[in-house]
Amino acid sequence: MAGKSGPSPARLTFGKKLRAVRRAKDMTLEDLAETSGLNWSYISQVESGHRNIAVDNMWKLAQGVGMELKDLL
Amino acid sequence: MAGKSGPSPARLTFGKKLRAVRRAKDMTLEDLAETSGLNWSYISQVESGHRNIAVDNMWKLAQGVGMELKDLL
């Protein structure tokens, strides 16, 4: 049975990998906001694991950094 | 820029793969509800791509079928 409290390991992994890839590509939060269509402050919270992000937005962010979503998990 | 309407390809892929894996393991929706802690009718909607599921629940469902989340994307 999955735990009921705290962020999932997948949420934390996605945030860390997204941030690492974004920085490796020399993209700012503002750059990724532009390529993904999402707000930069929302993206910052996702990268920190503070948002339980839904799959459609995960896909937008993966597209925004030019990666497959599976490679950010 | 990501599209603004309709379910993302990632949402549809996750639903299809989850259903395929669940069935390959001879698990019913009720079985997966028990192993994931989520409601069976919600899981059915996720498998059909009708829910923009969040990462923590995706993780619970992957755990519930004994897979890594990345392998369902």
Backbone of each chain as nested JSON, in Angstrom:
{
  "chains": [
    {"id": "A", "residues": [
      {"number": 1, "name": "MET", "atoms": {"N": [0.857, -1.214, 0.0], "CA": [0.0, 0.0, 0.0], "C": [0.882, 1.249, 0.0]}},
      {"number": 2, "name": "ALA", "atoms": {"N": [0.544, 2.173, -0.863], "CA": [1.322, 3.403, -0.939], "C": [1.084, 4.258, 0.308]}},
      {"number": 3, "name": "GLY", "atoms": {"N": [2.107, 5.02, 0.671], "CA": [1.988, 5.895, 1.835], "C": [0.981, 6.997, 1.59]}},
      {"number": 4, "name": "LYS", "atoms": {"N": [0.392, 7.497, 2.626], "CA": [-0.66, 8.495, 2.469], "C": [-0.159, 9.918, 2.641]}},
      {"number": 5, "name": "SER", "atoms": {"N": [1.054, 10.1, 3.168], "CA": [1.489, 11.463, 3.415], "C": [2.846, 11.74, 2.797]}},
      {"number": 6, "name": "GLY", "atoms": {"N": [3.088, 13.008, 2.485], "CA": [4.356, 13.422, 1.917], "C": [4.383, 13.208, 0.42]}},
      {"number": 7, "name": "PRO", "atoms": {"N": [5.275, 13.946, -0.259], "CA": [5.396, 13.814, -1.705], "C": [5.939, 12.439, -2.086]}},
      {"number": 8, "name": "SER", "atoms": {"N": [5.499, 11.91, -3.217], "CA": [5.99, 10.612, -3.69], "C": [7.427, 10.748, -4.19]}},
      {"number": 9, "name": "PRO", "atoms": {"N": [8.185, 9.635, -4.188], "CA": [9.523, 9.643, -4.77], "C": [9.5, 10.115, -6.228]}},
      {"number": 10, "name": "ALA", "atoms": {"N": [8.44, 9.762, -6.971], "CA": [8.348, 10.157, -8.375], "C": [8.244, 11.675, -8.513]}},
      {"number": 11, "name": "ARG", "atoms": {"N": [7.514, 12.301, -7.596], "CA": [7.375, 13.764, -7.647], "C": [8.739, 14.439, -7.437]}},
      {"number": 12, "name": "LEU", "atoms": {"N": [9.476, 13.92, -6.475], "CA": [10.781, 14.511, -6.159], "C": [11.788, 14.261, -7.284]}},
      {"number": 13, "name": "THR", "atoms": {"N": [11.755, 13.056, -7.848], "CA": [12.664, 12.733, -8.954], "C": [12.383, 13.621, -10.158]}},
      {"number": 14, "name": "PHE", "atoms": {"N": [11.102, 13.77, -10.482], "CA": [10.74, 14.607, -11.639], "C": [11.261, 16.033, -11.441]}},
      {"number": 15, "name": "GLY", "atoms": {"N": [11.042, 16.592, -10.276], "CA": [11.486, 17.963, -10.008], "C": [12.995, 18.111, -10.121]}},
      {"number": 16, "name": "LYS", "atoms": {"N": [13.719, 17.154, -9.538], "CA": [15.185, 17.234, -9.57], "C": [15.729, 17.071, -10.981]}},
      {"number": 17, "name": "LYS", "atoms": {"N": [15.174, 16.101, -11.721], "CA": [15.67, 15.87, -13.083], "C": [15.319, 17.029, -14.004]}},
      {"number": 18, "name": "LEU", "atoms": {"N": [14.105, 17.563, -13.833], "CA": [13.709, 18.705, -14.666], "C": [14.671, 19.874, -14.443]}},
      {"number": 19, "name": "ARG", "atoms": {"N": [14.958, 20.164, -13.173], "CA": [15.868, 21.28, -12.874], "C": [17.259, 21.015, -13.456]}},
      {"number": 20, "name": "ALA", "atoms": {"N": [17.742, 19.793, -13.302], "CA": [19.084, 19.456, -13.798], "C": [19.158, 19.603, -15.32]}},
      {"number": 21, "name": "VAL", "atoms": {"N": [18.145, 19.1, -16.014], "CA": [18.138, 19.192, -17.482], "C": [18.01, 20.65, -17.931]}},
      {"number": 22, "name": "ARG", "atoms": {"N": [17.122, 21.382, -17.267], "CA": [16.94, 22.805, -17.634], "C": [18.261, 23.557, -17.506]}},
      {"number": 23, "name": "ARG", "atoms": {"N": [18.958, 23.321, -16.373], "CA": [20.22, 24.039, -16.15], "C": [21.298, 23.57, -17.123]}},
      {"number": 24, "name": "ALA", "atoms": {"N": [21.304, 22.268, -17.414], "CA": [22.307, 21.734, -18.349], "C": [22.135, 22.351, -19.729]}},
      {"number": 25, "name": "LYS", "atoms": {"N": [20.897, 22.74, -20.035], "CA": [20.622, 23.376, -21.334], "C": [20.703, 24.894, -21.263]}},
      {"number": 26, "name": "ASP", "atoms": {"N": [21.211, 25.392, -20.124], "CA": [21.343, 26.846, -19.934], "C": [20.025, 27.577, -20.119]}},
      {"number": 27, "name": "MET", "atoms": {"N": [18.957, 26.946, -19.658], "CA": [17.649, 27.594, -19.727], "C": [17.306, 28.168, -18.351]}},
      {"number": 28, "name": "THR", "atoms": {"N": [16.802, 29.4, -18.335], "CA": [16.281, 29.991, -17.102], "C": [14.84, 29.507, -16.889]}},
      {"number": 29, "name": "LEU", "atoms": {"N": [14.302, 29.757, -15.71], "CA": [12.887, 29.458, -15.467], "C": [12.011, 30.212, -16.465]}},
      {"number": 30, "name": "GLU", "atoms": {"N": [12.416, 31.429, -16.783], "CA": [11.646, 32.229, -17.743], "C": [11.692, 31.593, -19.14]}},
      {"number": 31, "name": "ASP", "atoms": {"N": [12.851, 31.056, -19.499], "CA": [12.953, 30.358, -20.797], "C": [11.988, 29.178, -20.844]}},
      {"number": 32, "name": "LEU", "atoms": {"N": [11.993, 28.383, -19.76], "CA": [11.136, 27.197, -19.748], "C": [9.653, 27.593, -19.688]}},
      {"number": 33, "name": "ALA", "atoms": {"N": [9.37, 28.691, -18.999], "CA": [7.99, 29.19, -18.986], "C": [7.52, 29.473, -20.421]}},
      {"number": 34, "name": "GLU", "atoms": {"N": [8.432, 30.034, -21.203], "CA": [8.074, 30.39, -22.575], "C": [7.883, 29.148, -23.446]}},
      {"number": 35, "name": "THR", "atoms": {"N": [8.763, 28.163, -23.307], "CA": [8.668, 26.979, -24.177], "C": [7.563, 26.021, -23.737]}},
      {"number": 36, "name": "SER", "atoms": {"N": [7.179, 26.077, -22.448], "CA": [6.154, 25.145, -21.942], "C": [4.767, 25.77, -21.875]}},
      {"number": 37, "name": "GLY", "atoms": {"N": [4.712, 27.091, -21.822], "CA": [3.427, 27.766, -21.655], "C": [2.956, 27.813, -20.217]}},
      {"number": 38, "name": "LEU", "atoms": {"N": [3.833, 27.446, -19.267], "CA": [3.464, 27.467, -17.845], "C": [4.161, 28.633, -17.142]}},
      {"number": 39, "name": "ASN", "atoms": {"N": [3.663, 28.985, -15.968], "CA": [4.191, 30.115, -15.209], "C": [5.537, 29.781, -14.558]}},
      {"number": 40, "name": "TRP", "atoms": {"N": [6.477, 30.709, -14.575], "CA": [7.817, 30.392, -14.05], "C": [7.789, 30.092, -12.56]}},
      {"number": 41, "name": "SER", "atoms": {"N": [6.94, 30.742, -11.791], "CA": [6.945, 30.487, -10.345], "C": [6.321, 29.12, -10.049]}},
      {"number": 42, "name": "TYR", "atoms": {"N": [5.356, 28.72, -10.862], "CA": [4.797, 27.365, -10.758], "C": [5.882, 26.335, -11.074]}},
      {"number": 43, "name": "ILE", "atoms": {"N": [6.655, 26.569, -12.13], "CA": [7.724, 25.641, -12.51], "C": [8.744, 25.514, -11.377]}},
      {"number": 44, "name": "SER", "atoms": {"N": [9.062, 26.629, -10.745], "CA": [10.02, 26.603, -9.63], "C": [9.506, 25.717, -8.493]}},
      {"number": 45, "name": "GLN", "atoms": {"N": [8.215, 25.814, -8.2], "CA": [7.627, 24.975, -7.142], "C": [7.601, 23.499, -7.544]}},
      {"number": 46, "name": "VAL", "atoms": {"N": [7.387, 23.245, -8.824], "CA": [7.431, 21.855, -9.313], "C": [8.836, 21.29, -9.135]}},
      {"number": 47, "name": "GLU", "atoms": {"N": [9.838, 22.081, -9.51], "CA": [11.222, 21.602, -9.406], "C": [11.601, 21.305, -7.957]}},
      {"number": 48, "name": "SER", "atoms": {"N": [11.015, 22.033, -7.036], "CA": [11.298, 21.829, -5.608], "C": [10.439, 20.73, -4.99]}},
      {"number": 49, "name": "GLY", "atoms": {"N": [9.53, 20.154, -5.768], "CA": [8.674, 19.09, -5.234], "C": [7.503, 19.592, -4.415]}},
      {"number": 50, "name": "HIS", "atoms": {"N": [7.196, 20.879, -4.533], "CA": [6.105, 21.447, -3.736], "C": [4.747, 21.389, -4.413]}},
      {"number": 51, "name": "ARG", "atoms": {"N": [4.712, 20.886, -5.66], "CA": [3.437, 20.783, -6.374], "C": [3.207, 19.345, -6.83]}},
      {"number": 52, "name": "ASN", "atoms": {"N": [2.015, 18.849, -6.588], "CA": [1.636, 17.517, -7.057], "C": [1.153, 17.648, -8.499]}},
      {"number": 53, "name": "ILE", "atoms": {"N": [2.093, 17.842, -9.385], "CA": [1.822, 18.201, -10.788], "C": [1.089, 17.076, -11.531]}},
      {"number": 54, "name": "ALA", "atoms": {"N": [0.172, 17.471, -12.402], "CA": [-0.599, 16.501, -13.194], "C": [0.114, 16.193, -14.512]}},
      {"number": 55, "name": "VAL", "atoms": {"N": [-0.276, 15.056, -15.075], "CA": [0.454, 14.496, -16.219], "C": [0.493, 15.433, -17.43]}},
      {"number": 56, "name": "ASP", "atoms": {"N": [-0.577, 16.153, -17.713], "CA": [-0.557, 17.031, -18.89], "C": [0.502, 18.133, -18.741]}},
      {"number": 57, "name": "ASN", "atoms": {"N": [0.65, 18.667, -17.524], "CA": [1.683, 19.689, -17.312], "C": [3.085, 19.073, -17.283]}},
      {"number": 58, "name": "MET", "atoms": {"N": [3.208, 17.841, -16.78], "CA": [4.506, 17.157, -16.844], "C": [4.931, 17.018, -18.306]}},
      {"number": 59, "name": "TRP", "atoms": {"N": [3.973, 16.679, -19.145], "CA": [4.273, 16.514, -20.564], "C": [4.706, 17.849, -21.18]}},
      {"number": 60, "name": "LYS", "atoms": {"N": [4.018, 18.941, -20.829], "CA": [4.395, 20.261, -21.351], "C": [5.818, 20.639, -20.946]}},
      {"number": 61, "name": "LEU", "atoms": {"N": [6.174, 20.316, -19.696], "CA": [7.525, 20.661, -19.228], "C": [8.583, 19.797, -19.911]}},
      {"number": 62, "name": "ALA", "atoms": {"N": [8.272, 18.508, -20.103], "CA": [9.218, 17.629, -20.807], "C": [9.439, 18.161, -22.228]}},
      {"number": 63, "name": "GLN", "atoms": {"N": [8.342, 18.493, -22.912], "CA": [8.436, 19.082, -24.243], "C": [9.239, 20.375, -24.204]}},
      {"number": 64, "name": "GLY", "atoms": {"N": [9.011, 21.144, -23.154], "CA": [9.657, 22.452, -23.029], "C": [11.167, 22.377, -22.89]}},
      {"number": 65, "name": "VAL", "atoms": {"N": [11.673, 21.26, -22.366], "CA": [13.136, 21.071, -22.291], "C": [13.627, 20.086, -23.363]}},
      {"number": 66, "name": "GLY", "atoms": {"N": [12.712, 19.642, -24.227], "CA": [13.118, 18.78, -25.335], "C": [13.44, 17.346, -24.942]}},
      {"number": 67, "name": "MET", "atoms": {"N": [12.76, 16.837, -23.899], "CA": [13.002, 15.468, -23.434], "C": [11.722, 14.65, -23.506]}},
      {"number": 68, "name": "GLU", "atoms": {"N": [11.879, 13.323, -23.487], "CA": [10.742, 12.429, -23.279], "C": [10.409, 12.448, -21.791]}},
      {"number": 69, "name": "LEU", "atoms": {"N": [9.122, 12.424, -21.469], "CA": [8.722, 12.456, -20.061], "C": [9.334, 11.289, -19.276]}},
      {"number": 70, "name": "LYS", "atoms": {"N": [9.377, 10.11, -19.888], "CA": [9.917, 8.941, -19.171], "C": [11.363, 9.162, -18.721]}},
      {"number": 71, "name": "ASP", "atoms": {"N": [12.087, 10.017, -19.447], "CA": [13.483, 10.261, -19.1], "C": [13.638, 11.279, -17.976]}},
      {"number": 72, "name": "LEU", "atoms": {"N": [12.536, 11.817, -17.51], "CA": [12.563, 12.736, -16.354], "C": [12.034, 12.03, -15.103]}},
      {"number": 73, "name": "LEU", "atoms": {"N": [11.837, 10.706, -15.198], "CA": [11.311, 9.94, -14.059], "C": [12.271, 8.812, -13.673]}}
    ]},
    {"id": "B", "residues": [
      {"number": 1, "name": "MET", "atoms": {"N": [5.534, 25.436, -28.41], "CA": [4.516, 25.647, -27.358], "C": [3.578, 24.443, -27.306]}},
      {"number": 2, "name": "ALA", "atoms": {"N": [3.29, 23.969, -26.135], "CA": [2.391, 22.818, -25.995], "C": [0.966, 23.235, -26.348]}},
      {"number": 3, "name": "GLY", "atoms": {"N": [0.195, 22.275, -26.824], "CA": [-1.196, 22.557, -27.171], "C": [-2.025, 22.832, -25.93]}},
      {"number": 4, "name": "LYS", "atoms": {"N": [-3.097, 23.572, -26.102], "CA": [-3.877, 23.972, -24.937], "C": [-5.102, 23.106, -24.717]}},
      {"number": 5, "name": "SER", "atoms": {"N": [-5.449, 22.263, -25.695], "CA": [-6.674, 21.492, -25.511], "C": [-6.447, 20.011, -25.729]}},
      {"number": 6, "name": "GLY", "atoms": {"N": [-7.289, 19.203, -25.094], "CA": [-7.206, 17.756, -25.266], "C": [-6.166, 17.154, -24.346]}},
      {"number": 7, "name": "PRO", "atoms": {"N": [-6.329, 15.854, -24.072], "CA": [-5.381, 15.158, -23.204], "C": [-4.014, 15.048, -23.876]}},
      {"number": 8, "name": "SER", "atoms": {"N": [-2.955, 15.107, -23.082], "CA": [-1.606, 14.974, -23.633], "C": [-1.348, 13.534, -24.065]}},
      {"number": 9, "name": "PRO", "atoms": {"N": [-0.415, 13.332, -25.005], "CA": [-0.004, 11.978, -25.375], "C": [0.452, 11.184, -24.156]}},
      {"number": 10, "name": "ALA", "atoms": {"N": [1.109, 11.822, -23.209], "CA": [1.605, 11.118, -22.014], "C": [0.445, 10.577, -21.18]}},
      {"number": 11, "name": "ARG", "atoms": {"N": [-0.635, 11.34, -21.086], "CA": [-1.805, 10.891, -20.322], "C": [-2.401, 9.625, -20.947]}},
      {"number": 12, "name": "LEU", "atoms": {"N": [-2.508, 9.658, -22.283], "CA": [-3.095, 8.519, -22.99], "C": [-2.188, 7.29, -22.922]}},
      {"number": 13, "name": "THR", "atoms": {"N": [-0.89, 7.514, -23.062], "CA": [0.066, 6.404, -22.973], "C": [0.029, 5.769, -21.588]}},
      {"number": 14, "name": "PHE", "atoms": {"N": [0.033, 6.598, -20.561], "CA": [0.002, 6.065, -19.19], "C": [-1.237, 5.201, -18.972]}},
      {"number": 15, "name": "GLY", "atoms": {"N": [-2.385, 5.692, -19.407], "CA": [-3.627, 4.927, -19.225], "C": [-3.595, 3.594, -19.956]}},
      {"number": 16, "name": "LYS", "atoms": {"N": [-3.14, 3.636, -21.2], "CA": [-3.093, 2.396, -22.001], "C": [-2.118, 1.385, -21.421]}},
      {"number": 17, "name": "LYS", "atoms": {"N": [-0.935, 1.862, -21.042], "CA": [0.075, 0.936, -20.502], "C": [-0.356, 0.388, -19.149]}},
      {"number": 18, "name": "LEU", "atoms": {"N": [-0.953, 1.246, -18.33], "CA": [-1.417, 0.773, -17.022], "C": [-2.441, -0.347, -17.201]}},
      {"number": 19, "name": "ARG", "atoms": {"N": [-3.397, -0.119, -18.107], "CA": [-4.435, -1.141, -18.334], "C": [-3.815, -2.445, -18.868]}},
      {"number": 20, "name": "ALA", "atoms": {"N": [-2.868, -2.306, -19.801], "CA": [-2.239, -3.501, -20.388], "C": [-1.475, -4.296, -19.322]}},
      {"number": 21, "name": "VAL", "atoms": {"N": [-0.728, -3.6, -18.497], "CA": [0.056, -4.271, -17.453], "C": [-0.868, -4.907, -16.416]}},
      {"number": 22, "name": "ARG", "atoms": {"N": [-1.89, -4.176, -16.015], "CA": [-2.843, -4.712, -15.024], "C": [-3.463, -6.013, -15.544]}},
      {"number": 23, "name": "ARG", "atoms": {"N": [-3.896, -5.987, -16.818], "CA": [-4.541, -7.177, -17.377], "C": [-3.535, -8.318, -17.552]}},
      {"number": 24, "name": "ALA", "atoms": {"N": [-2.312, -7.971, -17.96], "CA": [-1.279, -9.006, -18.132], "C": [-0.985, -9.699, -16.81]}},
      {"number": 25, "name": "LYS", "atoms": {"N": [-1.198, -8.989, -15.725], "CA": [-0.96, -9.566, -14.391], "C": [-2.234, -10.172, -13.808]}},
      {"number": 26, "name": "ASP", "atoms": {"N": [-3.273, -10.264, -14.647], "CA": [-4.558, -10.822, -14.196], "C": [-5.114, -10.107, -12.975]}},
      {"number": 27, "name": "MET", "atoms": {"N": [-4.942, -8.79, -12.962], "CA": [-5.502, -7.997, -11.867], "C": [-6.786, -7.329, -12.346]}},
      {"number": 28, "name": "THR", "atoms": {"N": [-7.815, -7.366, -11.509], "CA": [-9.03, -6.605, -11.79], "C": [-8.835, -5.168, -11.319]}},
      {"number": 29, "name": "LEU", "atoms": {"N": [-9.768, -4.287, -11.701], "CA": [-9.739, -2.915, -11.176], "C": [-9.819, -2.937, -9.652]}},
      {"number": 30, "name": "GLU", "atoms": {"N": [-10.598, -3.843, -9.118], "CA": [-10.73, -3.964, -7.661], "C": [-9.405, -4.385, -7.02]}},
      {"number": 31, "name": "ASP", "atoms": {"N": [-8.689, -5.293, -7.691], "CA": [-7.367, -5.699, -7.178], "C": [-6.428, -4.489, -7.113]}},
      {"number": 32, "name": "LEU", "atoms": {"N": [-6.416, -3.727, -8.21], "CA": [-5.505, -2.575, -8.257], "C": [-5.947, -1.485, -7.271]}},
      {"number": 33, "name": "ALA", "atoms": {"N": [-7.244, -1.365, -7.075], "CA": [-7.737, -0.417, -6.066], "C": [-7.161, -0.783, -4.694]}},
      {"number": 34, "name": "GLU", "atoms": {"N": [-7.113, -2.08, -4.429], "CA": [-6.622, -2.528, -3.121], "C": [-5.109, -2.295, -2.99]}},
      {"number": 35, "name": "THR", "atoms": {"N": [-4.352, -2.608, -4.034], "CA": [-2.885, -2.467, -3.917], "C": [-2.428, -1.011, -4.006]}},
      {"number": 36, "name": "SER", "atoms": {"N": [-3.237, -0.153, -4.639], "CA": [-2.834, 1.252, -4.797], "C": [-3.451, 2.17, -3.762]}},
      {"number": 37, "name": "GLY", "atoms": {"N": [-4.555, 1.744, -3.17], "CA": [-5.263, 2.616, -2.23], "C": [-6.163, 3.631, -2.924]}},
      {"number": 38, "name": "LEU", "atoms": {"N": [-6.369, 3.48, -4.24], "CA": [-7.236, 4.405, -4.975], "C": [-8.551, 3.715, -5.34]}},
      {"number": 39, "name": "ASN", "atoms": {"N": [-9.537, 4.522, -5.695], "CA": [-10.867, 4.006, -6.012], "C": [-10.902, 3.337, -7.392]}},
      {"number": 40, "name": "TRP", "atoms": {"N": [-11.602, 2.214, -7.512], "CA": [-11.584, 1.486, -8.787], "C": [-12.21, 2.278, -9.927]}},
      {"number": 41, "name": "SER", "atoms": {"N": [-13.232, 3.081, -9.645], "CA": [-13.863, 3.818, -10.749], "C": [-12.959, 4.97, -11.209]}},
      {"number": 42, "name": "TYR", "atoms": {"N": [-12.213, 5.53, -10.277], "CA": [-11.205, 6.54, -10.633], "C": [-10.131, 5.902, -11.516]}},
      {"number": 43, "name": "ILE", "atoms": {"N": [-9.654, 4.719, -11.142], "CA": [-8.622, 4.024, -11.918], "C": [-9.122, 3.742, -13.338]}},
      {"number": 44, "name": "SER", "atoms": {"N": [-10.383, 3.345, -13.454], "CA": [-10.956, 3.081, -14.775], "C": [-10.915, 4.339, -15.646]}},
      {"number": 45, "name": "GLN", "atoms": {"N": [-11.249, 5.481, -15.058], "CA": [-11.213, 6.746, -15.804], "C": [-9.787, 7.121, -16.185]}},
      {"number": 46, "name": "VAL", "atoms": {"N": [-8.828, 6.83, -15.308], "CA": [-7.417, 7.093, -15.616], "C": [-6.98, 6.239, -16.798]}},
      {"number": 47, "name": "GLU", "atoms": {"N": [-7.337, 4.966, -16.78], "CA": [-6.944, 4.064, -17.865], "C": [-7.527, 4.509, -19.208]}},
      {"number": 48, "name": "SER", "atoms": {"N": [-8.687, 5.143, -19.166], "CA": [-9.341, 5.628, -20.392], "C": [-8.846, 7.012, -20.82]}},
      {"number": 49, "name": "GLY", "atoms": {"N": [-7.975, 7.617, -20.024], "CA": [-7.465, 8.948, -20.355], "C": [-8.41, 10.072, -20.007]}},
      {"number": 50, "name": "HIS", "atoms": {"N": [-9.403, 9.789, -19.176], "CA": [-10.377, 10.821, -18.825], "C": [-10.004, 11.643, -17.601]}},
      {"number": 51, "name": "ARG", "atoms": {"N": [-8.891, 11.301, -16.959], "CA": [-8.451, 12.055, -15.782], "C": [-7.029, 12.569, -15.982]}},
      {"number": 52, "name": "ASN", "atoms": {"N": [-6.836, 13.846, -15.673], "CA": [-5.501, 14.435, -15.734], "C": [-4.804, 14.134, -14.402]}},
      {"number": 53, "name": "ILE", "atoms": {"N": [-4.391, 12.891, -14.257], "CA": [-3.882, 12.363, -12.993], "C": [-2.578, 13.041, -12.556]}},
      {"number": 54, "name": "ALA", "atoms": {"N": [-2.446, 13.246, -11.247], "CA": [-1.24, 13.88, -10.705], "C": [-0.188, 12.83, -10.355]}},
      {"number": 55, "name": "VAL", "atoms": {"N": [1.04, 13.314, -10.272], "CA": [2.203, 12.422, -10.157], "C": [2.139, 11.497, -8.932]}},
      {"number": 56, "name": "ASP", "atoms": {"N": [1.656, 11.989, -7.806], "CA": [1.623, 11.115, -6.62], "C": [0.694, 9.915, -6.836]}},
      {"number": 57, "name": "ASN", "atoms": {"N": [-0.425, 10.13, -7.509], "CA": [-1.324, 9.005, -7.804], "C": [-0.769, 8.099, -8.909]}},
      {"number": 58, "name": "MET", "atoms": {"N": [-0.059, 8.681, -9.856], "CA": [0.609, 7.851, -10.878], "C": [1.597, 6.904, -10.195]}},
      {"number": 59, "name": "TRP", "atoms": {"N": [2.3, 7.429, -9.232], "CA": [3.283, 6.616, -8.501], "C": [2.577, 5.488, -7.743]}},
      {"number": 60, "name": "LYS", "atoms": {"N": [1.452, 5.805, -7.106], "CA": [0.705, 4.767, -6.371], "C": [0.236, 3.651, -7.309]}},
      {"number": 61, "name": "LEU", "atoms": {"N": [-0.206, 4.042, -8.505], "CA": [-0.684, 3.035, -9.454], "C": [0.473, 2.189, -9.995]}},
      {"number": 62, "name": "ALA", "atoms": {"N": [1.614, 2.829, -10.263], "CA": [2.786, 2.063, -10.714], "C": [3.182, 1.056, -9.626]}},
      {"number": 63, "name": "GLN", "atoms": {"N": [3.245, 1.532, -8.392], "CA": [3.556, 0.634, -7.27], "C": [2.526, -0.49, -7.189]}},
      {"number": 64, "name": "GLY", "atoms": {"N": [1.274, -0.124, -7.418], "CA": [0.187, -1.083, -7.282], "C": [0.242, -2.224, -8.289]}},
      {"number": 65, "name": "VAL", "atoms": {"N": [0.868, -1.97, -9.454], "CA": [1.06, -3.048, -10.434], "C": [2.501, -3.57, -10.432]}},
      {"number": 66, "name": "GLY", "atoms": {"N": [3.311, -3.061, -9.518], "CA": [4.677, -3.579, -9.378], "C": [5.633, -3.136, -10.473]}},
      {"number": 67, "name": "MET", "atoms": {"N": [5.404, -1.904, -10.999], "CA": [6.267, -1.377, -12.071], "C": [6.91, -0.06, -11.632]}},
      {"number": 68, "name": "GLU", "atoms": {"N": [7.979, 0.313, -12.36], "CA": [8.52, 1.658, -12.229], "C": [7.63, 2.592, -13.04]}},
      {"number": 69, "name": "LEU", "atoms": {"N": [7.383, 3.805, -12.519], "CA": [6.525, 4.744, -13.244], "C": [7.06, 5.028, -14.648]}},
      {"number": 70, "name": "LYS", "atoms": {"N": [8.371, 5.172, -14.789], "CA": [8.942, 5.491, -16.108], "C": [8.583, 4.426, -17.148]}},
      {"number": 71, "name": "ASP", "atoms": {"N": [8.345, 3.195, -16.696], "CA": [8.016, 2.117, -17.63], "C": [6.542, 2.116, -18.039]}},
      {"number": 72, "name": "LEU", "atoms": {"N": [5.771, 3.021, -17.468], "CA": [4.362, 3.181, -17.86], "C": [4.184, 4.428, -18.731]}},
      {"number": 73, "name": "LEU", "atoms": {"N": [5.302, 5.038, -19.136], "CA": [5.243, 6.256, -19.957], "C": [5.985, 6.078, -21.279]}}
    ]}
  ]
}
